[in-house]
Amino acid sequence: MLAFAGVYRHASWISPFLLAQSHRPSTAAQLTSPYGQFPVPNDPFQFVPCTSWSILPPLDDQTPEKTWAKLFDPNPEHWSWGAPPASKEEQDHHNPYSGRGIYLCGYIDVPLDYTNNSDSRITRLAVTKFQVSGLALSDSASCSSSEGKKSERTIVIEPGGPGGSGTSYAWRAAEDVTKRLSGGKFDVLGWDPRGVNASLPAVSCFPFDADRDRWSLLAVQAREVSPSPMAQLEFVDALWDSTYRSCWERQGDLGRFLTTASVARDLEEIRKTLGEDDLTGYLVSYGTGIGQTYANMFPDSVGRMILDGTEYVRDHRLLGGFGWTALDNGTDAWHDGFLGECLNAGPEHCALAKPKTSESVTLPGLVKRMEKLVKSFIHRPIPGYSSSSGPSLITYSRLVDSLYSSMYNAYSWPALAEMLSELEDGNSTLATAFIDHWEYDPTLPCQIASKPSSDELAFMVICGDSYDAPQPDGLEWWANLWEEMTTKSWIASNLRFYSVFPCRHYSDYWTPAEVYRGDLNHTLKNPILLIAEIYDPATPLRNGRRLLNEMGQNARLIAHHGYGHSSRDTSNCTDSIAKEFILTGKLPDEPETACYANEKPYLYGKDKAKIASSESWDPVSDWRKHLEEMKLLGRH
């Protein structure tokens, strides 16, 4: 739906509810921790070893520190540890968890309104840290003096969105991040921005996800299938007026305090709470918007910061700017990437490269085939069935949404190609399994403290950041914008249009407490590293170049030649520059450096000359991994 981050490389999502054992905390009388008690005295983050019971105290709790401390489970078997060391020689026989990092959960309280000292309200930010040194035994029997110590620097991470969860990102990728960027030397900390996920108050305008689901199909119906585009706009316009009314009724003026400027101030509070002289960070997609804003609001606090999948925040000050900045890149990723690299990989690796007739498959021919297939859904959906949800329809709107989502993650392309090939043959089984998913899943057990997702926050951030852009009267301007965007890109236009259309009603309910309208060329304590990708469907290379042009000597740029959103295509060149920068602060002398991905799509981890058997391959499993990744990063 938005310029969401496809943050990291192909990996299964691992939930904290799976990593941590679901045990209620034991009392100290029942069990004493060999690693001491948590939180430790004077810890500003109130860190405890993470378990599935590490849920923040509510804002109306008069003694939140005591409530939080009671959630500490002293049994190390219930804690979430990092991967074991590669060899037994690295282990300390005195400490069964030596050589393993530890996931620590905590929080900090920051002002809800930084512009008004008389407003005592707070937002409680959830944080998760992966401490690479693990924990030291409290009896000092451990032979390692470094165990349990904070690292010299902490890599602060944010996955994007708006609405992406930094704590979920830490759970999923922190060990990979510290290895990639610091050789496992530095801790990694993720936080949920205000209103997101576990942070409080959390934004949701619907009481339950099922309530949102009932409107979701109509709310993003493609222009191509709308009998009357203007009637569709009238409907969605009324729906967002109603939705924002619900946000106001449920959460009052909270929408005033969600802009990127407020999030940047929260990030500075995190930096100060870490006790580090400047910020070390790896910020992705919308996170780069936070990073640009932070760097120019707090130039003396900028340390070794990497902005990957680079936005250009000046665009977001314009009405509709968040929506129309990357339409061509989505199309190019489809044509040159998904289809072109399919043919380069060959029929052994891509189902669409297999001839359907006696003629060989060419790129122009494959483009026409896919255009014919996709357009056929405009006139009539294809019926489907699944045992979990019964009857289903594969519609044009949902199919194109899936195609665009896949452009964020080239690791999903073999599964998508298989699905489209089957659709060509009249088989909707895979398409139903891929597309028929909802936020509310009645087959899953109810989670502890289950609450609806914070989908509406994304639009409130986008609209707050552009609130003072001139707003046209009526819907005619929006209808023209939708038509222009659809003409420019059939694959990207509809969802990107719907990411900005809710801004018609934002100012009916809120005026932001603060937005940043300054320049992006402040002199920084340290220059930052920008990474922008050739075929990124959300944040094209020109964003990075425009930002570099404005920042001048305050930045260097890697032009990452690869596919997907952010530098998920592994490049030894990109990784070596990024790692040296995080470890030493050294950057290339040249303003721009070209780096190329190590491998091509459809061939990741494969030797083209040694074709692996696909008998055990499950495209549904691969696609669901992709969906989970997009969901965690705020893209549904």
C-alpha positions, 0 to 999 in steps of 0.5 A: 500500500505504501513505500514500505520496507522490504528490509532484509534478505530472504529469511523466515519470520521468527515470532517472539511468541515462538522464540520465547517460551510461553510461561508465566513469570516464576517468583524469585522464591521459586527460582533464582536467576543465575544471572541476577535480577532484572531490571538492573538498578538505574537501567533507563530502559528497564531491560528484562530478558524477553519472554512472551510476557514482556508486555508494556505496563498500561499508561494509566499504571501508577507504578509502571516500573514495579509492574514491569519488574514483576514480569521478569521470569528468572528461568533462563530456559524461558529467555530468548537467546541468540544462536549458539556459537559455531564451535564448542571451543567458544563456549564456557562450561561454567555458563551454559549460554556463553557465546550467545547473545540475548534479546532484552525487552524494555521501554522509555517514556517520552513526551507526547507533545514536545512543543508544550511543556504543560502537557504531561501526557507521555508515549511509552516506546517499546524497545528490543535490544540484541546484546551480542555479549549475552549475560554474565553469571552473577557469581562471576564464575564466567571466564569471559570478562566481556559477557553481559557488557553493552557494546561500544556502539549500538546500531539503532534500526527502523524498518520503514512503513510508516507503521513498521515495527522496530521491535519485530525487526529486531527479533527477526534480523538483529543477529543478521544486522550485527554480523553484516554491519559490525562483524557481530561486534555491536548491539542492535536496538529496534523500537516501535515508533509512537502509535505502532505495535507494542508502543503506547498509546497504539493507534487503531481506529477499528476495535478489531481487525475483522471490522477493518477487513469487511471494508478492505476490498472496496477501500482499494478497488482498482480504477480499472475495474471501477464502473465509475471511478468518481463513484469509487472515490466518493465511496472511499472519501466517505469511508476515510471521513468515517475512519478518521472520525472513529480515530478521533472518537477513540483516541482524541488528538493523538493524531496531532503527534505522529508526524516524522518530526515527533518520531525524530525527537523520540529517536534523539531521546533513545540516543541520549538514553543509550548514553552514546555521544552520537547515533549509530543507525541502520534506517530503511525506507520510511526510516530514511525519512526519519533519518533525514529529518533527525540528521537536520534537526539534530546535526550534532548527534549524527554518528555513523548512520546508514539510510537504505532505500532512500526517500527524499522527504521534500516530496512528502511535503507535497499533496500526494507526494508520497504516492507518485514518486516511484511509479516508473520503478515499479513498472521497470522492476516488473518488466526488466526484473520479474519477466526479464530475469525469468528468461535469463534464468531459464525454464529450469528456474522460472515457470513462465520461461517454459514454452506454452507452444512450440515457439520459444519464449521471448521477452516481448512475447512474455510481456504480451502474455502477462498483459493479456492474463492480468487484463482478463481479470478486469472483465471477470474474476476467477473463482477459487476454493480453499479448504480453510476459507471456502469459496474465493475470488481472484480479482484484478485488484488483489492480483495486481496488489500481489504483483506489486508487493512481490516487486519489493522482494525478488526472492518471492519471484519463483513462487509468483511465476509458478502461480501465474503460470498455473493461472494461465492454464486455468488453475487457481489453486495457487492463486487462492492460497497466495491471495486469500488472506486477511488480517483477522485469521479465525484459525489462530488462537487468541494471543495474549493482549491481542489488539487490532493492528495499527494500519491507520497510523501510516495514513496519519503520518503521511497526511500529517507530514503534508498537512499544509500543502494546498488542498483542492476543493472537491474530488476532481483534482484527485480523480485526475491524479488517479487517472494520471497515475494509472496511465503511468503504471498499472502495477503500482498506481492504485495502491500508491494512490490510496496511500495519499487519498485519505489526506483529504480529511486529515485536517478536518480532525487534526493540525500537527503539533510539529513538522520539519520544513527546513533544508536537508543540507545542515553541516553534520557531526559525521557524514552519512551513507545513503544506499539507493537501488536501481530497481527499487519499486518504492524508493528509486535511485533518483531519490538518493541522488537528489538527496546527495545533491542537496546534502553535498559533503554531508553524505556519500551514496552507494548506487546498488544495482539489484532488485527489490526494496532496499539492499536485500540483494546481497552485494559484497561491495555494498556490505564491505562499504557499510561494514567499514563505515559502521566499524571505523567511520570511513566512507568512500572519497567519491560522492557516488559508488556503484555496487552490484548484487552478487546473484540474479533473481531466480538463481539465489543460492543456486549454480545455474549449471547445477540445477537443483531438484524442485520436487520438495519445493513448496511455493505456498510456503515461500509466498507466505514467508513473503507475506509475513515479511511485508506484514511485519514491515507495515505493508498488508 
